[in-house]
Amino acid sequence: MPKTISGLSKGLKKELPKHAQKIFVRAFNNAYKQYKSGEKRRGSSSRDEAAHKVAWAAVKKEYKKGKDGKWHKK
């Protein structure tokens, strides 16, 4: 669980710009708290999986992946 940017995987750190990393961490941590109870999650997703989905959705609201393979602010 990434509580801070330093807790992100090397792949995410390499792929996402700093601002997008902040968005990811903030959204992940909030969702992780929110989905503590399995009743709030859809299907059989784990708490971690649900938080990752929410975090990526938050990043994709402000960034898109360009033809160059890098994430750019919309």
mmJSON file of the N, C-alpha and C atoms, coordinates in Angstrom:
{"data_MODEL":{"atom_site":{
"group_PDB":["ATOM","ATOM","ATOM","ATOM","ATOM","ATOM","ATOM","ATOM","ATOM","ATOM","ATOM","ATOM","ATOM","ATOM","ATOM","ATOM","ATOM","ATOM","ATOM","ATOM","ATOM","ATOM","ATOM","ATOM","ATOM","ATOM","ATOM","ATOM","ATOM","ATOM","ATOM","ATOM","ATOM","ATOM","ATOM","ATOM","ATOM","ATOM","ATOM","ATOM","ATOM","ATOM","ATOM","ATOM","ATOM","ATOM","ATOM","ATOM","ATOM","ATOM","ATOM","ATOM","ATOM","ATOM","ATOM","ATOM","ATOM","ATOM","ATOM","ATOM","ATOM","ATOM","ATOM","ATOM","ATOM","ATOM","ATOM","ATOM","ATOM","ATOM","ATOM","ATOM","ATOM","ATOM","ATOM","ATOM","ATOM","ATOM","ATOM","ATOM","ATOM","ATOM","ATOM","ATOM","ATOM","ATOM","ATOM","ATOM","ATOM","ATOM","ATOM","ATOM","ATOM","ATOM","ATOM","ATOM","ATOM","ATOM","ATOM","ATOM","ATOM","ATOM","ATOM","ATOM","ATOM","ATOM","ATOM","ATOM","ATOM","ATOM","ATOM","ATOM","ATOM","ATOM","ATOM","ATOM","ATOM","ATOM","ATOM","ATOM","ATOM","ATOM","ATOM","ATOM","ATOM","ATOM","ATOM","ATOM","ATOM","ATOM","ATOM","ATOM","ATOM","ATOM","ATOM","ATOM","ATOM","ATOM","ATOM","ATOM","ATOM","ATOM","ATOM","ATOM","ATOM","ATOM","ATOM","ATOM","ATOM","ATOM","ATOM","ATOM","ATOM","ATOM","ATOM","ATOM","ATOM","ATOM","ATOM","ATOM","ATOM","ATOM","ATOM","ATOM","ATOM","ATOM","ATOM","ATOM","ATOM","ATOM","ATOM","ATOM","ATOM","ATOM","ATOM","ATOM","ATOM","ATOM","ATOM","ATOM","ATOM","ATOM","ATOM","ATOM","ATOM","ATOM","ATOM","ATOM","ATOM","ATOM","ATOM","ATOM","ATOM","ATOM","ATOM","ATOM","ATOM","ATOM","ATOM","ATOM","ATOM","ATOM","ATOM","ATOM","ATOM","ATOM","ATOM","ATOM","ATOM","ATOM","ATOM","ATOM","ATOM","ATOM","ATOM","ATOM","ATOM","ATOM","ATOM","ATOM","ATOM","ATOM"],
"id":[1,2,3,4,5,6,7,8,9,10,11,12,13,14,15,16,17,18,19,20,21,22,23,24,25,26,27,28,29,30,31,32,33,34,35,36,37,38,39,40,41,42,43,44,45,46,47,48,49,50,51,52,53,54,55,56,57,58,59,60,61,62,63,64,65,66,67,68,69,70,71,72,73,74,75,76,77,78,79,80,81,82,83,84,85,86,87,88,89,90,91,92,93,94,95,96,97,98,99,100,101,102,103,104,105,106,107,108,109,110,111,112,113,114,115,116,117,118,119,120,121,122,123,124,125,126,127,128,129,130,131,132,133,134,135,136,137,138,139,140,141,142,143,144,145,146,147,148,149,150,151,152,153,154,155,156,157,158,159,160,161,162,163,164,165,166,167,168,169,170,171,172,173,174,175,176,177,178,179,180,181,182,183,184,185,186,187,188,189,190,191,192,193,194,195,196,197,198,199,200,201,202,203,204,205,206,207,208,209,210,211,212,213,214,215,216,217,218,219,220,221,222],
"type_symbol":["N","C","C","N","C","C","N","C","C","N","C","C","N","C","C","N","C","C","N","C","C","N","C","C","N","C","C","N","C","C","N","C","C","N","C","C","N","C","C","N","C","C","N","C","C","N","C","C","N","C","C","N","C","C","N","C","C","N","C","C","N","C","C","N","C","C","N","C","C","N","C","C","N","C","C","N","C","C","N","C","C","N","C","C","N","C","C","N","C","C","N","C","C","N","C","C","N","C","C","N","C","C","N","C","C","N","C","C","N","C","C","N","C","C","N","C","C","N","C","C","N","C","C","N","C","C","N","C","C","N","C","C","N","C","C","N","C","C","N","C","C","N","C","C","N","C","C","N","C","C","N","C","C","N","C","C","N","C","C","N","C","C","N","C","C","N","C","C","N","C","C","N","C","C","N","C","C","N","C","C","N","C","C","N","C","C","N","C","C","N","C","C","N","C","C","N","C","C","N","C","C","N","C","C","N","C","C","N","C","C","N","C","C","N","C","C","N","C","C","N","C","C"],
"label_atom_id":["N","CA","C","N","CA","C","N","CA","C","N","CA","C","N","CA","C","N","CA","C","N","CA","C","N","CA","C","N","CA","C","N","CA","C","N","CA","C","N","CA","C","N","CA","C","N","CA","C","N","CA","C","N","CA","C","N","CA","C","N","CA","C","N","CA","C","N","CA","C","N","CA","C","N","CA","C","N","CA","C","N","CA","C","N","CA","C","N","CA","C","N","CA","C","N","CA","C","N","CA","C","N","CA","C","N","CA","C","N","CA","C","N","CA","C","N","CA","C","N","CA","C","N","CA","C","N","CA","C","N","CA","C","N","CA","C","N","CA","C","N","CA","C","N","CA","C","N","CA","C","N","CA","C","N","CA","C","N","CA","C","N","CA","C","N","CA","C","N","CA","C","N","CA","C","N","CA","C","N","CA","C","N","CA","C","N","CA","C","N","CA","C","N","CA","C","N","CA","C","N","CA","C","N","CA","C","N","CA","C","N","CA","C","N","CA","C","N","CA","C","N","CA","C","N","CA","C","N","CA","C","N","CA","C","N","CA","C","N","CA","C","N","CA","C","N","CA","C","N","CA","C","N","CA","C","N","CA","C"],
"label_alt_id":[null,null,null,null,null,null,null,null,null,null,null,null,null,null,null,null,null,null,null,null,null,null,null,null,null,null,null,null,null,null,null,null,null,null,null,null,null,null,null,null,null,null,null,null,null,null,null,null,null,null,null,null,null,null,null,null,null,null,null,null,null,null,null,null,null,null,null,null,null,null,null,null,null,null,null,null,null,null,null,null,null,null,null,null,null,null,null,null,null,null,null,null,null,null,null,null,null,null,null,null,null,null,null,null,null,null,null,null,null,null,null,null,null,null,null,null,null,null,null,null,null,null,null,null,null,null,null,null,null,null,null,null,null,null,null,null,null,null,null,null,null,null,null,null,null,null,null,null,null,null,null,null,null,null,null,null,null,null,null,null,null,null,null,null,null,null,null,null,null,null,null,null,null,null,null,null,null,null,null,null,null,null,null,null,null,null,null,null,null,null,null,null,null,null,null,null,null,null,null,null,null,null,null,null,null,null,null,null,null,null,null,null,null,null,null,null,null,null,null,null,null,null],
"label_comp_id":["MET","MET","MET","PRO","PRO","PRO","LYS","LYS","LYS","THR","THR","THR","ILE","ILE","ILE","SER","SER","SER","GLY","GLY","GLY","LEU","LEU","LEU","SER","SER","SER","LYS","LYS","LYS","GLY","GLY","GLY","LEU","LEU","LEU","LYS","LYS","LYS","LYS","LYS","LYS","GLU","GLU","GLU","LEU","LEU","LEU","PRO","PRO","PRO","LYS","LYS","LYS","HIS","HIS","HIS","ALA","ALA","ALA","GLN","GLN","GLN","LYS","LYS","LYS","ILE","ILE","ILE","PHE","PHE","PHE","VAL","VAL","VAL","ARG","ARG","ARG","ALA","ALA","ALA","PHE","PHE","PHE","ASN","ASN","ASN","ASN","ASN","ASN","ALA","ALA","ALA","TYR","TYR","TYR","LYS","LYS","LYS","GLN","GLN","GLN","TYR","TYR","TYR","LYS","LYS","LYS","SER","SER","SER","GLY","GLY","GLY","GLU","GLU","GLU","LYS","LYS","LYS","ARG","ARG","ARG","ARG","ARG","ARG","GLY","GLY","GLY","SER","SER","SER","SER","SER","SER","SER","SER","SER","ARG","ARG","ARG","ASP","ASP","ASP","GLU","GLU","GLU","ALA","ALA","ALA","ALA","ALA","ALA","HIS","HIS","HIS","LYS","LYS","LYS","VAL","VAL","VAL","ALA","ALA","ALA","TRP","TRP","TRP","ALA","ALA","ALA","ALA","ALA","ALA","VAL","VAL","VAL","LYS","LYS","LYS","LYS","LYS","LYS","GLU","GLU","GLU","TYR","TYR","TYR","LYS","LYS","LYS","LYS","LYS","LYS","GLY","GLY","GLY","LYS","LYS","LYS","ASP","ASP","ASP","GLY","GLY","GLY","LYS","LYS","LYS","TRP","TRP","TRP","HIS","HIS","HIS","LYS","LYS","LYS","LYS","LYS","LYS"],
"label_asym_id":["A","A","A","A","A","A","A","A","A","A","A","A","A","A","A","A","A","A","A","A","A","A","A","A","A","A","A","A","A","A","A","A","A","A","A","A","A","A","A","A","A","A","A","A","A","A","A","A","A","A","A","A","A","A","A","A","A","A","A","A","A","A","A","A","A","A","A","A","A","A","A","A","A","A","A","A","A","A","A","A","A","A","A","A","A","A","A","A","A","A","A","A","A","A","A","A","A","A","A","A","A","A","A","A","A","A","A","A","A","A","A","A","A","A","A","A","A","A","A","A","A","A","A","A","A","A","A","A","A","A","A","A","A","A","A","A","A","A","A","A","A","A","A","A","A","A","A","A","A","A","A","A","A","A","A","A","A","A","A","A","A","A","A","A","A","A","A","A","A","A","A","A","A","A","A","A","A","A","A","A","A","A","A","A","A","A","A","A","A","A","A","A","A","A","A","A","A","A","A","A","A","A","A","A","A","A","A","A","A","A","A","A","A","A","A","A","A","A","A","A","A","A"],
"label_entity_id":["1","1","1","1","1","1","1","1","1","1","1","1","1","1","1","1","1","1","1","1","1","1","1","1","1","1","1","1","1","1","1","1","1","1","1","1","1","1","1","1","1","1","1","1","1","1","1","1","1","1","1","1","1","1","1","1","1","1","1","1","1","1","1","1","1","1","1","1","1","1","1","1","1","1","1","1","1","1","1","1","1","1","1","1","1","1","1","1","1","1","1","1","1","1","1","1","1","1","1","1","1","1","1","1","1","1","1","1","1","1","1","1","1","1","1","1","1","1","1","1","1","1","1","1","1","1","1","1","1","1","1","1","1","1","1","1","1","1","1","1","1","1","1","1","1","1","1","1","1","1","1","1","1","1","1","1","1","1","1","1","1","1","1","1","1","1","1","1","1","1","1","1","1","1","1","1","1","1","1","1","1","1","1","1","1","1","1","1","1","1","1","1","1","1","1","1","1","1","1","1","1","1","1","1","1","1","1","1","1","1","1","1","1","1","1","1","1","1","1","1","1","1"],
"label_seq_id":[1,1,1,2,2,2,3,3,3,4,4,4,5,5,5,6,6,6,7,7,7,8,8,8,9,9,9,10,10,10,11,11,11,12,12,12,13,13,13,14,14,14,15,15,15,16,16,16,17,17,17,18,18,18,19,19,19,20,20,20,21,21,21,22,22,22,23,23,23,24,24,24,25,25,25,26,26,26,27,27,27,28,28,28,29,29,29,30,30,30,31,31,31,32,32,32,33,33,33,34,34,34,35,35,35,36,36,36,37,37,37,38,38,38,39,39,39,40,40,40,41,41,41,42,42,42,43,43,43,44,44,44,45,45,45,46,46,46,47,47,47,48,48,48,49,49,49,50,50,50,51,51,51,52,52,52,53,53,53,54,54,54,55,55,55,56,56,56,57,57,57,58,58,58,59,59,59,60,60,60,61,61,61,62,62,62,63,63,63,64,64,64,65,65,65,66,66,66,67,67,67,68,68,68,69,69,69,70,70,70,71,71,71,72,72,72,73,73,73,74,74,74],
"pdbx_PDB_ins_code":[null,null,null,null,null,null,null,null,null,null,null,null,null,null,null,null,null,null,null,null,null,null,null,null,null,null,null,null,null,null,null,null,null,null,null,null,null,null,null,null,null,null,null,null,null,null,null,null,null,null,null,null,null,null,null,null,null,null,null,null,null,null,null,null,null,null,null,null,null,null,null,null,null,null,null,null,null,null,null,null,null,null,null,null,null,null,null,null,null,null,null,null,null,null,null,null,null,null,null,null,null,null,null,null,null,null,null,null,null,null,null,null,null,null,null,null,null,null,null,null,null,null,null,null,null,null,null,null,null,null,null,null,null,null,null,null,null,null,null,null,null,null,null,null,null,null,null,null,null,null,null,null,null,null,null,null,null,null,null,null,null,null,null,null,null,null,null,null,null,null,null,null,null,null,null,null,null,null,null,null,null,null,null,null,null,null,null,null,null,null,null,null,null,null,null,null,null,null,null,null,null,null,null,null,null,null,null,null,null,null,null,null,null,null,null,null,null,null,null,null,null,null],
"Cartn_x":[0.839,0.0,0.88,0.806,1.64,1.051,1.611,1.167,1.786,2.921,3.63,4.16,4.676,5.234,6.376,7.142,8.261,7.778,6.501,5.943,5.454,5.483,5.061,6.091,5.622,6.543,7.468,8.591,9.543,8.895,8.05,7.378,6.471,5.694,4.806,5.613,6.674,7.515,8.116,8.491,9.108,8.061,6.869,5.836,5.088,4.781,3.932,4.735,4.307,4.925,4.665,5.436,5.319,3.895,3.264,1.92,0.951,1.074,0.215,0.496,1.749,2.091,1.379,1.338,0.653,-0.833,-1.429,-2.843,-3.081,-2.224,-2.358,-2.306,-1.307,-1.126,-2.306,-2.73,-3.849,-5.119,-5.418,-6.626,-6.537,-5.358,-5.178,-5.422,-4.794,-4.922,-6.36,-7.048,-8.44,-9.321,-9.126,-9.927,-9.612,-8.364,-7.975,-8.709,-8.835,-9.584,-11.076,-11.59,-13.022,-13.473,-12.658,-13.048,-12.539,-12.372,-11.927,-12.906,-14.174,-15.216,-15.439,-15.477,-15.706,-17.07,-17.994,-19.351,-19.382,-18.411,-18.385,-17.712,-17.049,-16.344,-17.25,-17.026,-17.778,-17.128,-17.947,-17.436,-16.518,-15.502,-14.58,-13.231,-13.202,-11.953,-11.44,-10.132,-9.515,-9.493,-9.224,-9.125,-8.049,-6.935,-5.814,-6.194,-6.869,-7.287,-8.254,-9.207,-10.185,-9.49,-8.551,-7.827,-7.003,-6.391,-5.624,-6.536,-7.707,-8.645,-9.062,-9.355,-9.751,-8.59,-7.39,-6.217,-5.96,-6.046,-5.846,-6.932,-8.164,-9.265,-9.012,-8.491,-8.191,-7.094,-6.075,-4.99,-5.541,-6.381,-6.902,-7.868,-8.366,-9.213,-8.397,-7.128,-6.29,-5.172,-4.873,-3.78,-4.255,-3.569,-3.818,-2.475,-2.437,-1.208,-1.113,-0.015,0.185,0.716,0.795,1.326,2.784,3.448,4.851,4.998,3.853,3.89,4.017,4.052,4.195,2.849,2.689,1.469,1.584,0.544,0.51,-0.747,-0.644,-1.802,-2.778,-4.058,-5.094,-5.239],
"Cartn_y":[-1.181,0.0,1.24,2.043,3.25,4.381,4.622,5.743,7.042,6.91,8.062,7.686,8.663,8.401,7.398,7.446,6.505,5.062,4.856,3.521,2.963,3.791,3.326,2.369,1.517,0.597,1.393,0.807,1.477,1.757,0.827,0.988,2.21,2.398,3.565,4.853,4.831,6.03,6.413,5.403,5.648,6.101,5.528,5.772,7.089,7.428,8.595,9.837,11.014,12.266,12.463,13.31,13.531,13.894,14.819,15.229,14.044,13.231,12.054,11.044,10.956,10.077,10.537,11.853,12.394,12.071,12.221,11.901,10.427,9.563,8.122,7.771,8.293,7.971,8.472,9.694,10.269,9.454,9.13,8.362,6.943,6.318,4.964,4.919,5.833,5.838,6.091,7.01,7.278,6.061,5.442,4.265,3.091,2.954,1.856,1.965,3.193,3.413,3.159,3.679,3.575,2.127,1.321,-0.051,-1.074,-0.654,-1.568,-2.731,-2.411,-3.423,-4.049,-5.359,-6.06,-5.777,-5.341,-5.05,-3.857,-2.965,-1.765,-2.015,-3.147,-3.463,-4.219,-4.019,-4.757,-6.103,-7.108,-8.428,-8.979,-9.681,-10.325,-9.606,-8.344,-7.581,-7.465,-7.579,-7.361,-5.857,-5.516,-4.11,-3.4,-4.077,-3.532,-3.326,-4.326,-4.217,-3.055,-2.929,-1.846,-0.491,-0.356,0.908,1.237,0.221,0.45,0.922,0.334,0.741,2.197,2.562,3.942,4.897,4.519,5.373,5.605,4.536,4.699,5.548,5.388,6.209,7.681,7.975,9.359,9.937,9.151,9.613,9.874,8.966,9.083,10.243,10.81,12.001,13.222,13.238,14.406,14.153,12.897,12.553,11.552,11.576,10.555,10.096,8.872,8.316,8.722,9.339,9.821,8.736,9.072,8.141,7.806,8.693,8.475,7.506,7.047,6.106,6.756,8.09,8.809,9.412,9.656,10.25,11.757,12.406,13.849,14.409,15.604,16.272,16.616,16.387,16.675,18.16],
"Cartn_z":[0.0,0.0,0.0,-1.067,-1.097,-0.261,0.897,1.735,1.242,0.573,0.025,-1.36,-2.068,-3.394,-3.309,-2.244,-2.111,-2.005,-1.688,-1.593,-2.916,-3.973,-5.29,-5.878,-6.756,-7.435,-8.355,-8.691,-9.589,-10.937,-11.377,-12.659,-12.687,-11.627,-11.562,-11.467,-10.701,-10.576,-11.924,-12.69,-13.989,-15.016,-14.939,-15.941,-15.755,-14.511,-14.248,-13.871,-14.355,-13.91,-12.416,-11.767,-10.31,-9.889,-10.607,-10.232,-10.312,-11.334,-11.475,-10.361,-9.931,-8.812,-7.545,-7.337,-6.158,-6.211,-7.381,-7.558,-7.26,-7.794,-7.603,-6.117,-5.422,-4.0,-3.175,-3.416,-2.666,-2.883,-4.141,-4.46,-3.909,-4.024,-3.516,-2.012,-1.292,0.168,0.613,-0.056,0.294,0.013,-1.137,-1.492,-0.571,-0.193,0.691,2.027,2.513,3.76,3.551,2.436,2.154,1.953,1.303,0.979,1.983,3.205,4.26,4.396,4.34,4.437,3.059,3.001,1.747,1.153,1.968,1.511,0.553,0.664,-0.17,-1.522,-1.67,-2.913,-3.867,-5.157,-6.173,-6.419,-6.613,-6.947,-5.88,-6.327,-5.395,-5.328,-5.72,-5.683,-4.254,-4.128,-2.82,-2.548,-1.348,-0.947,-1.769,-1.962,-2.717,-4.187,-4.781,-6.182,-6.379,-5.475,-5.568,-5.474,-4.573,-4.402,-5.648,-6.263,-7.492,-8.619,-8.75,-9.797,-9.61,-8.384,-8.086,-8.385,-7.996,-8.204,-9.696,-10.493,-11.933,-12.549,-12.094,-12.604,-12.301,-11.123,-10.747,-11.639,-11.913,-12.788,-14.19,-14.681,-16.05,-16.223,-15.13,-15.23,-15.631,-15.243,-15.514,-16.521,-16.799,-17.701,-18.747,-19.879,-20.888,-21.435,-21.893,-22.432,-23.9,-24.245,-25.603,-26.528,-27.799,-28.797,-28.52,-27.777,-27.428,-26.25,-25.692,-24.577,-23.211,-23.173,-21.905,-21.511,-20.217,-19.695,-19.762,-20.317,-20.476,-19.852,-19.266,-18.68,-19.802,-19.539,-20.547,-20.765],
"occupancy":[1.0,1.0,1.0,1.0,1.0,1.0,1.0,1.0,1.0,1.0,1.0,1.0,1.0,1.0,1.0,1.0,1.0,1.0,1.0,1.0,1.0,1.0,1.0,1.0,1.0,1.0,1.0,1.0,1.0,1.0,1.0,1.0,1.0,1.0,1.0,1.0,1.0,1.0,1.0,1.0,1.0,1.0,1.0,1.0,1.0,1.0,1.0,1.0,1.0,1.0,1.0,1.0,1.0,1.0,1.0,1.0,1.0,1.0,1.0,1.0,1.0,1.0,1.0,1.0,1.0,1.0,1.0,1.0,1.0,1.0,1.0,1.0,1.0,1.0,1.0,1.0,1.0,1.0,1.0,1.0,1.0,1.0,1.0,1.0,1.0,1.0,1.0,1.0,1.0,1.0,1.0,1.0,1.0,1.0,1.0,1.0,1.0,1.0,1.0,1.0,1.0,1.0,1.0,1.0,1.0,1.0,1.0,1.0,1.0,1.0,1.0,1.0,1.0,1.0,1.0,1.0,1.0,1.0,1.0,1.0,1.0,1.0,1.0,1.0,1.0,1.0,1.0,1.0,1.0,1.0,1.0,1.0,1.0,1.0,1.0,1.0,1.0,1.0,1.0,1.0,1.0,1.0,1.0,1.0,1.0,1.0,1.0,1.0,1.0,1.0,1.0,1.0,1.0,1.0,1.0,1.0,1.0,1.0,1.0,1.0,1.0,1.0,1.0,1.0,1.0,1.0,1.0,1.0,1.0,1.0,1.0,1.0,1.0,1.0,1.0,1.0,1.0,1.0,1.0,1.0,1.0,1.0,1.0,1.0,1.0,1.0,1.0,1.0,1.0,1.0,1.0,1.0,1.0,1.0,1.0,1.0,1.0,1.0,1.0,1.0,1.0,1.0,1.0,1.0,1.0,1.0,1.0,1.0,1.0,1.0,1.0,1.0,1.0,1.0,1.0,1.0,1.0,1.0,1.0,1.0,1.0,1.0],
"B_iso_or_equiv":[0.0,0.0,0.0,0.0,0.0,0.0,0.0,0.0,0.0,0.0,0.0,0.0,0.0,0.0,0.0,0.0,0.0,0.0,0.0,0.0,0.0,0.0,0.0,0.0,0.0,0.0,0.0,0.0,0.0,0.0,0.0,0.0,0.0,0.0,0.0,0.0,0.0,0.0,0.0,0.0,0.0,0.0,0.0,0.0,0.0,0.0,0.0,0.0,0.0,0.0,0.0,0.0,0.0,0.0,0.0,0.0,0.0,0.0,0.0,0.0,0.0,0.0,0.0,0.0,0.0,0.0,0.0,0.0,0.0,0.0,0.0,0.0,0.0,0.0,0.0,0.0,0.0,0.0,0.0,0.0,0.0,0.0,0.0,0.0,0.0,0.0,0.0,0.0,0.0,0.0,0.0,0.0,0.0,0.0,0.0,0.0,0.0,0.0,0.0,0.0,0.0,0.0,0.0,0.0,0.0,0.0,0.0,0.0,0.0,0.0,0.0,0.0,0.0,0.0,0.0,0.0,0.0,0.0,0.0,0.0,0.0,0.0,0.0,0.0,0.0,0.0,0.0,0.0,0.0,0.0,0.0,0.0,0.0,0.0,0.0,0.0,0.0,0.0,0.0,0.0,0.0,0.0,0.0,0.0,0.0,0.0,0.0,0.0,0.0,0.0,0.0,0.0,0.0,0.0,0.0,0.0,0.0,0.0,0.0,0.0,0.0,0.0,0.0,0.0,0.0,0.0,0.0,0.0,0.0,0.0,0.0,0.0,0.0,0.0,0.0,0.0,0.0,0.0,0.0,0.0,0.0,0.0,0.0,0.0,0.0,0.0,0.0,0.0,0.0,0.0,0.0,0.0,0.0,0.0,0.0,0.0,0.0,0.0,0.0,0.0,0.0,0.0,0.0,0.0,0.0,0.0,0.0,0.0,0.0,0.0,0.0,0.0,0.0,0.0,0.0,0.0,0.0,0.0,0.0,0.0,0.0,0.0],
"pdbx_formal_charge":[null,null,null,null,null,null,null,null,null,null,null,null,null,null,null,null,null,null,null,null,null,null,null,null,null,null,null,null,null,null,null,null,null,null,null,null,null,null,null,null,null,null,null,null,null,null,null,null,null,null,null,null,null,null,null,null,null,null,null,null,null,null,null,null,null,null,null,null,null,null,null,null,null,null,null,null,null,null,null,null,null,null,null,null,null,null,null,null,null,null,null,null,null,null,null,null,null,null,null,null,null,null,null,null,null,null,null,null,null,null,null,null,null,null,null,null,null,null,null,null,null,null,null,null,null,null,null,null,null,null,null,null,null,null,null,null,null,null,null,null,null,null,null,null,null,null,null,null,null,null,null,null,null,null,null,null,null,null,null,null,null,null,null,null,null,null,null,null,null,null,null,null,null,null,null,null,null,null,null,null,null,null,null,null,null,null,null,null,null,null,null,null,null,null,null,null,null,null,null,null,null,null,null,null,null,null,null,null,null,null,null,null,null,null,null,null,null,null,null,null,null,null],
"auth_seq_id":[1,1,1,2,2,2,3,3,3,4,4,4,5,5,5,6,6,6,7,7,7,8,8,8,9,9,9,10,10,10,11,11,11,12,12,12,13,13,13,14,14,14,15,15,15,16,16,16,17,17,17,18,18,18,19,19,19,20,20,20,21,21,21,22,22,22,23,23,23,24,24,24,25,25,25,26,26,26,27,27,27,28,28,28,29,29,29,30,30,30,31,31,31,32,32,32,33,33,33,34,34,34,35,35,35,36,36,36,37,37,37,38,38,38,39,39,39,40,40,40,41,41,41,42,42,42,43,43,43,44,44,44,45,45,45,46,46,46,47,47,47,48,48,48,49,49,49,50,50,50,51,51,51,52,52,52,53,53,53,54,54,54,55,55,55,56,56,56,57,57,57,58,58,58,59,59,59,60,60,60,61,61,61,62,62,62,63,63,63,64,64,64,65,65,65,66,66,66,67,67,67,68,68,68,69,69,69,70,70,70,71,71,71,72,72,72,73,73,73,74,74,74],
"auth_comp_id":["MET","MET","MET","PRO","PRO","PRO","LYS","LYS","LYS","THR","THR","THR","ILE","ILE","ILE","SER","SER","SER","GLY","GLY","GLY","LEU","LEU","LEU","SER","SER","SER","LYS","LYS","LYS","GLY","GLY","GLY","LEU","LEU","LEU","LYS","LYS","LYS","LYS","LYS","LYS","GLU","GLU","GLU","LEU","LEU","LEU","PRO","PRO","PRO","LYS","LYS","LYS","HIS","HIS","HIS","ALA","ALA","ALA","GLN","GLN","GLN","LYS","LYS","LYS","ILE","ILE","ILE","PHE","PHE","PHE","VAL","VAL","VAL","ARG","ARG","ARG","ALA","ALA","ALA","PHE","PHE","PHE","ASN","ASN","ASN","ASN","ASN","ASN","ALA","ALA","ALA","TYR","TYR","TYR","LYS","LYS","LYS","GLN","GLN","GLN","TYR","TYR","TYR","LYS","LYS","LYS","SER","SER","SER","GLY","GLY","GLY","GLU","GLU","GLU","LYS","LYS","LYS","ARG","ARG","ARG","ARG","ARG","ARG","GLY","GLY","GLY","SER","SER","SER","SER","SER","SER","SER","SER","SER","ARG","ARG","ARG","ASP","ASP","ASP","GLU","GLU","GLU","ALA","ALA","ALA","ALA","ALA","ALA","HIS","HIS","HIS","LYS","LYS","LYS","VAL","VAL","VAL","ALA","ALA","ALA","TRP","TRP","TRP","ALA","ALA","ALA","ALA","ALA","ALA","VAL","VAL","VAL","LYS","LYS","LYS","LYS","LYS","LYS","GLU","GLU","GLU","TYR","TYR","TYR","LYS","LYS","LYS","LYS","LYS","LYS","GLY","GLY","GLY","LYS","LYS","LYS","ASP","ASP","ASP","GLY","GLY","GLY","LYS","LYS","LYS","TRP","TRP","TRP","HIS","HIS","HIS","LYS","LYS","LYS","LYS","LYS","LYS"],
"auth_asym_id":["A","A","A","A","A","A","A","A","A","A","A","A","A","A","A","A","A","A","A","A","A","A","A","A","A","A","A","A","A","A","A","A","A","A","A","A","A","A","A","A","A","A","A","A","A","A","A","A","A","A","A","A","A","A","A","A","A","A","A","A","A","A","A","A","A","A","A","A","A","A","A","A","A","A","A","A","A","A","A","A","A","A","A","A","A","A","A","A","A","A","A","A","A","A","A","A","A","A","A","A","A","A","A","A","A","A","A","A","A","A","A","A","A","A","A","A","A","A","A","A","A","A","A","A","A","A","A","A","A","A","A","A","A","A","A","A","A","A","A","A","A","A","A","A","A","A","A","A","A","A","A","A","A","A","A","A","A","A","A","A","A","A","A","A","A","A","A","A","A","A","A","A","A","A","A","A","A","A","A","A","A","A","A","A","A","A","A","A","A","A","A","A","A","A","A","A","A","A","A","A","A","A","A","A","A","A","A","A","A","A","A","A","A","A","A","A","A","A","A","A","A","A"],
"auth_atom_id":["N","CA","C","N","CA","C","N","CA","C","N","CA","C","N","CA","C","N","CA","C","N","CA","C","N","CA","C","N","CA","C","N","CA","C","N","CA","C","N","CA","C","N","CA","C","N","CA","C","N","CA","C","N","CA","C","N","CA","C","N","CA","C","N","CA","C","N","CA","C","N","CA","C","N","CA","C","N","CA","C","N","CA","C","N","CA","C","N","CA","C","N","CA","C","N","CA","C","N","CA","C","N","CA","C","N","CA","C","N","CA","C","N","CA","C","N","CA","C","N","CA","C","N","CA","C","N","CA","C","N","CA","C","N","CA","C","N","CA","C","N","CA","C","N","CA","C","N","CA","C","N","CA","C","N","CA","C","N","CA","C","N","CA","C","N","CA","C","N","CA","C","N","CA","C","N","CA","C","N","CA","C","N","CA","C","N","CA","C","N","CA","C","N","CA","C","N","CA","C","N","CA","C","N","CA","C","N","CA","C","N","CA","C","N","CA","C","N","CA","C","N","CA","C","N","CA","C","N","CA","C","N","CA","C","N","CA","C","N","CA","C","N","CA","C","N","CA","C","N","CA","C","N","CA","C","N","CA","C"],
"pdbx_PDB_model_num":[1,1,1,1,1,1,1,1,1,1,1,1,1,1,1,1,1,1,1,1,1,1,1,1,1,1,1,1,1,1,1,1,1,1,1,1,1,1,1,1,1,1,1,1,1,1,1,1,1,1,1,1,1,1,1,1,1,1,1,1,1,1,1,1,1,1,1,1,1,1,1,1,1,1,1,1,1,1,1,1,1,1,1,1,1,1,1,1,1,1,1,1,1,1,1,1,1,1,1,1,1,1,1,1,1,1,1,1,1,1,1,1,1,1,1,1,1,1,1,1,1,1,1,1,1,1,1,1,1,1,1,1,1,1,1,1,1,1,1,1,1,1,1,1,1,1,1,1,1,1,1,1,1,1,1,1,1,1,1,1,1,1,1,1,1,1,1,1,1,1,1,1,1,1,1,1,1,1,1,1,1,1,1,1,1,1,1,1,1,1,1,1,1,1,1,1,1,1,1,1,1,1,1,1,1,1,1,1,1,1,1,1,1,1,1,1,1,1,1,1,1,1]
}}}
